[in-house]
Amino acid sequence: MPASGPGALSCRERARLWLASLFVDHAILRLAWHNFAPVIPGRLYRSNHPDPVTLARLVRRWGIRSVINLRGEKYNASNDLGARAAARLGVELRYLGLESRGAPHRARILRFAELYAGLPRPILIHCKSGADRAGLAAGLAVLIEGGTSREAMKQLSWKFLHVRQSRTGILDAFFRLYAEKGEGRMPFLDWVRDEYDESQLTRAPTRLASFLNDVLLRRE
């Protein structure tokens, strides 16, 4: 949980957190654009990092009961505000730091599978922008539910601002690797446990796409 916890805030502390979230964590870009979409209706939804007002609206509209924060537990103002909002709303909150520019880690994939199986549903998954780590987790859920790698890769799409020509294209390569090495031969999670090798994944991004992702959009 973020270091300061979900206790009561003074007006000055609340203002400080909101300002830090808006201008340091770039939440101002997420006020009107939420990158929200159903992944498996009634079970799993995805978005960028919701502010407390947006989270409350998603709970009312979609019945969200759990949130998986794919940014991990490192402290930032948006995580702090999110933890406080989840506590107020009675929503279960878990943290899982996924990667967006490196090969997905076996242990983290399996941990996501545990969280997805064990948390009350519907579940909301989010990262910072809702493009890459949320797309990876959404694709993992599609495969866990018995979908195809083609269906999983639709969660990594330009419509969510995922740029596969950049370093984040390694996430697409992960799903292609399963399609080539395991799909149709063994269940996805069995393949991850027994055969998946992170060293098989490489990706050479274009300089322009990396500049777009890493500098202009300030992705994590």
C-alpha positions as CSV (number, residue, x, y, z in Angstrom):
1,M,0.0,0.0,0.0
2,P,1.2,3.6,-0.6
3,A,3.3,4.8,2.3
4,S,0.8,7.3,3.8
5,G,-2.1,4.8,3.9
6,P,-5.9,5.5,3.4
7,G,-6.5,7.6,6.6
8,A,-8.2,11.0,6.8
9,L,-6.5,13.9,5.0
10,S,-6.5,17.6,5.8
11,C,-7.6,19.9,3.0
12,R,-4.0,21.0,2.5
13,E,-2.8,17.4,2.2
14,R,-5.7,16.5,-0.2
15,A,-4.8,19.5,-2.4
16,R,-1.1,18.5,-2.4
17,L,-1.9,15.0,-3.5
18,W,-4.3,16.1,-6.2
19,L,-1.7,18.6,-7.6
20,A,1.0,16.0,-7.5
21,S,-1.2,13.5,-9.3
22,L,-2.4,15.9,-11.9
23,F,0.9,17.5,-12.8
24,V,3.7,15.1,-11.7
25,D,1.9,11.9,-12.6
26,H,0.2,13.5,-15.6
27,A,-3.3,12.7,-14.4
28,I,-4.5,15.9,-16.0
29,L,-4.3,14.0,-19.3
30,R,-6.6,11.4,-17.9
31,L,-9.4,13.7,-16.6
32,A,-11.5,13.4,-19.8
33,W,-9.9,10.4,-21.4
34,H,-10.1,7.1,-19.5
35,N,-9.1,4.5,-22.0
36,F,-11.8,2.4,-20.6
37,A,-13.1,-0.8,-22.2
38,P,-14.7,-4.1,-21.3
39,V,-12.3,-7.1,-21.7
40,I,-14.7,-9.8,-20.6
41,P,-18.1,-8.1,-19.8
42,G,-19.3,-8.7,-16.3
43,R,-15.9,-10.1,-15.3
44,L,-13.0,-7.8,-16.3
45,Y,-12.6,-4.2,-17.4
46,R,-9.5,-2.1,-18.3
47,S,-8.6,1.6,-18.1
48,N,-5.9,4.1,-17.4
49,H,-5.2,5.1,-13.8
50,P,-8.6,6.3,-12.5
51,D,-8.8,9.3,-10.3
52,P,-11.1,8.9,-7.2
53,V,-14.1,10.5,-9.0
54,T,-13.7,8.2,-12.0
55,L,-13.3,5.1,-9.8
56,A,-16.5,5.9,-7.9
57,R,-18.3,6.3,-11.2
58,L,-17.0,3.0,-12.5
59,V,-18.1,1.3,-9.3
60,R,-21.6,2.7,-9.7
61,R,-21.9,2.0,-13.5
62,W,-20.1,-1.3,-13.8
63,G,-20.3,-2.8,-10.3
64,I,-16.5,-3.0,-9.9
65,R,-15.6,-4.9,-6.8
66,S,-11.8,-5.3,-7.2
67,V,-9.0,-3.3,-8.7
68,I,-5.6,-4.6,-9.8
69,N,-3.1,-1.8,-10.0
70,L,-0.5,-2.9,-12.6
71,R,1.9,-0.1,-11.7
72,G,3.0,-1.9,-8.5
73,E,3.3,-0.6,-5.0
74,K,5.8,2.2,-5.5
75,Y,4.7,5.4,-4.0
76,N,3.1,8.1,-6.2
77,A,0.3,10.5,-5.5
78,S,-2.1,8.7,-7.9
79,N,-1.5,5.4,-6.1
80,D,-2.1,7.1,-2.7
81,L,-5.4,8.7,-3.9
82,G,-6.4,5.4,-5.4
83,A,-5.8,3.5,-2.2
84,R,-7.9,5.9,-0.2
85,A,-10.7,5.9,-2.8
86,A,-10.8,2.1,-2.9
87,A,-11.0,1.9,0.9
88,R,-13.9,4.4,1.0
89,L,-15.7,2.5,-1.8
90,G,-15.2,-0.9,-0.2
91,V,-13.3,-2.1,-3.3
92,E,-10.5,-4.7,-2.9
93,L,-7.2,-3.4,-4.2
94,R,-4.1,-5.4,-5.1
95,Y,-0.8,-4.3,-6.7
96,L,1.1,-6.2,-9.4
97,G,4.0,-4.5,-11.1
98,L,4.0,-5.7,-14.7
99,E,6.6,-4.7,-17.3
100,S,5.8,-2.8,-20.5
101,R,9.3,-2.8,-22.2
102,G,10.7,-6.1,-21.2
103,A,9.8,-9.7,-21.6
104,P,6.9,-10.6,-19.3
105,H,8.1,-12.4,-16.2
106,R,6.9,-15.9,-15.6
107,A,6.3,-15.3,-11.9
108,R,4.3,-12.2,-12.5
109,I,2.1,-13.9,-15.1
110,L,1.3,-16.7,-12.7
111,R,0.7,-14.1,-9.9
112,F,-1.8,-12.3,-12.2
113,A,-3.6,-15.6,-12.8
114,E,-3.9,-16.1,-9.0
115,L,-5.3,-12.6,-8.5
116,Y,-7.7,-12.9,-11.4
117,A,-9.0,-16.2,-10.1
118,G,-9.3,-15.1,-6.5
119,L,-10.6,-11.6,-6.4
120,P,-14.3,-10.6,-6.3
121,R,-15.6,-9.7,-9.8
122,P,-16.0,-7.6,-11.8
123,I,-12.3,-6.6,-11.7
124,L,-10.8,-3.4,-13.1
125,I,-7.2,-3.6,-14.2
126,H,-5.2,-0.4,-14.8
127,C,-1.7,0.9,-15.4
128,K,-0.8,4.5,-16.0
129,S,-2.1,5.1,-19.5
130,G,-4.1,1.9,-20.0
131,A,-2.2,1.0,-23.1
132,D,0.6,-1.5,-22.5
133,R,0.5,-3.2,-19.1
134,A,-3.3,-3.1,-19.1
135,G,-3.2,-4.6,-22.6
136,L,-0.8,-7.4,-21.5
137,A,-3.0,-8.2,-18.5
138,A,-6.2,-8.1,-20.5
139,G,-4.6,-10.5,-23.1
140,L,-3.5,-12.8,-20.3
141,A,-7.0,-12.9,-19.0
142,V,-8.4,-13.7,-22.4
143,L,-6.0,-16.7,-22.7
144,I,-6.7,-17.8,-19.1
145,E,-10.4,-17.9,-20.0
146,G,-9.6,-20.1,-23.0
147,G,-9.4,-17.5,-25.7
148,T,-6.9,-17.5,-28.6
149,S,-3.7,-15.7,-29.0
150,R,-5.3,-13.7,-31.8
151,E,-8.0,-12.6,-29.5
152,A,-5.5,-11.8,-26.8
153,M,-3.4,-9.6,-29.1
154,K,-6.5,-7.4,-29.9
155,Q,-6.0,-6.1,-26.3
156,L,-2.7,-4.6,-27.6
157,S,-4.1,-2.2,-30.1
158,W,-3.5,1.4,-31.4
159,K,-7.0,2.2,-30.2
160,F,-5.6,1.9,-26.7
161,L,-2.5,3.9,-27.7
162,H,-0.3,0.8,-27.8
163,V,2.5,1.2,-30.2
164,R,3.9,-2.1,-31.2
165,Q,6.8,-0.6,-33.3
166,S,8.2,0.7,-30.0
167,R,9.9,-1.2,-27.2
168,T,6.4,-2.2,-25.9
169,G,6.2,-4.4,-29.0
170,I,7.8,-7.1,-27.0
171,L,4.4,-7.7,-25.4
172,D,3.0,-8.5,-28.9
173,A,6.0,-10.8,-29.3
174,F,5.1,-12.7,-26.1
175,F,1.6,-13.6,-27.5
176,R,3.1,-14.5,-30.9
177,L,5.6,-16.8,-29.1
178,Y,2.7,-18.7,-27.4
179,A,0.9,-18.9,-30.7
180,E,4.0,-20.5,-32.3
181,K,5.2,-22.7,-29.4
182,G,2.3,-23.7,-27.3
183,E,-1.2,-22.8,-28.6
184,G,-3.2,-25.9,-29.5
185,R,-0.7,-28.1,-27.8
186,M,-1.1,-27.2,-24.1
187,P,-3.1,-24.8,-22.0
188,F,-1.7,-21.4,-21.7
189,L,-0.7,-21.4,-18.0
190,D,0.9,-24.9,-18.3
191,W,3.0,-23.5,-21.2
192,V,4.0,-20.5,-19.0
193,R,5.0,-22.7,-16.1
194,D,6.8,-25.4,-18.0
195,E,8.1,-24.0,-21.3
196,Y,8.1,-20.2,-21.5
197,D,11.6,-18.8,-21.8
198,E,11.9,-15.0,-21.5
199,S,15.2,-15.0,-23.3
200,Q,13.4,-16.0,-26.6
201,L,11.8,-12.6,-26.8
202,T,13.6,-9.7,-28.4
203,R,12.3,-6.6,-30.0
204,A,14.1,-3.8,-32.0
205,P,11.9,-0.7,-31.8
206,T,12.0,2.2,-34.2
207,R,13.5,5.4,-32.9
208,L,10.4,7.5,-33.7
209,A,8.0,5.1,-31.9
210,S,10.3,5.0,-28.9
211,F,10.4,8.8,-28.8
212,L,6.6,8.9,-29.0
213,N,6.2,6.4,-26.2
214,D,9.0,7.3,-23.9
215,V,9.3,11.1,-24.3
216,L,6.0,12.6,-25.6
217,L,3.6,10.2,-23.8
218,R,5.9,9.7,-20.8
219,R,5.1,6.0,-20.5
220,E,6.5,4.1,-17.5
